[in-house]
């Protein structure tokens, strides 16, 4: 069984591409979902986050995502501190999930695979690219935030120019029907490679 990672900048459409693979019957996993579960359900992680960011990080026991986002997206050191707490737990959850799969291949959505230098853990990394202006528009609409907020988040991620030389596969995600054609082609390629 082979294991591939999907990555890309904020607003590029990683989750859309992941969903398309899932519709083809491929097991899919999201690092962000795993991280959110850990932050909401692990007492140990909750305590570490509160020690880093204070009691405002949780409201009535629930993760205060808006507050946390405001804290980390304007301060790279705080973002790195949060990642250091959350990513090990997300990795453990992914490893357990991956070991339980029975399929030709799996897809793991991990936004900062290159930033974490984790690309060697996979049989290949698929980079989803979209023009910056379109990404900004998507995130503004999705998260109901200002362009400045989106730009601040983008500054904490590598840009596509940094990621492209490291990527094994690239999907351009502008038009959904064209994205679907690209996903279907890669799916056939991955099925063939899984037989080797």
Secondary structure, DSSP 8 states (H G I E B T S, - for coil): -EEEEEEE-TTS-HHHHHHHHHHTT-EEEEHHHHHHHHHHH-HHHHHHHHHHH-GGGEETTEE-HHHHHHHHTT-HHHHHHHHHHHHHHHHHHHHHHHHT--SSEEEEE-TTTTTTT-GGGSSEEEEEE--HHHHHHHHHHHHT--HHHHHHHHHTS--HHHHHTT-SEEEE-SSHHHHHHHHHHHHHHHHHHHT-
